[in-house]
Amino acid sequence: MEDLERFYSDLKRFTYILKFHDKNVAESWIKQLHAHLKPEYIESCLIAAIFELSITDVDTFHWVLDNLSHWDTYTHLLQEVTKFVVQKLIKEGFIPGQDFSATSEGKILIHENARKVIISDISQSDNLLIKKILLTSPEIHFLTIS
C-alpha cells in the first residue's frame, strides 16, 4: 500500500508541475526523480500523468506532447499508439500504402474513411493521443481515395 501511495503522490506532484507549462521546471523534476527512483517507475508515472491530463486538463496534455515530445517516455508512448493504429487498420482490412502509410516522423497519413474507423469506440485519452499521430485531408493532398 505504501508503494501505491508513493506512486499516487508522485503522480499528483508531476501533473501539478506540468500545469506550469515550464519545460525547465518539468526537466528539473525528472532529474530529481532519476536521482532516487528506477527509470521504469518514472516512465510509469509519466505515462500515468499523460493519461490523467488527457482527462483533467486537455490544454496541459497538448502542451506536454508538443513541448516534451523529445523525452523518451513520450516518444515510446507515441510509438505504441502508432503500432496500435497500424494494427487496427490492418485488422479492419485497410491496406498499407493504399489506405494509409507511415511517415519518418511517426505520423500516419490516412484517408478519412480509415480515420473514422480508428476513432470509433475509443476512450477520450486514446482519441487525443491518436489525433497527435494522424494526418488526414486537408493536411495531406497527395493521397486520394482509391
Secondary structure, DSSP 8 states (H G I E B T S, - for coil): -HHHHHHHHHHHHHHHHHTT--HHHHHHHHHHHHHHS-HHHHHHHHHHHHHHHHHH-HHHHHHHHHHSTTSHHHHHHHHHHHHHHHHHHHHTT--BTTTEEE-TTS-EEE-HHHHHHHHTT--HHHHHHHHHHEE-TTS--S----
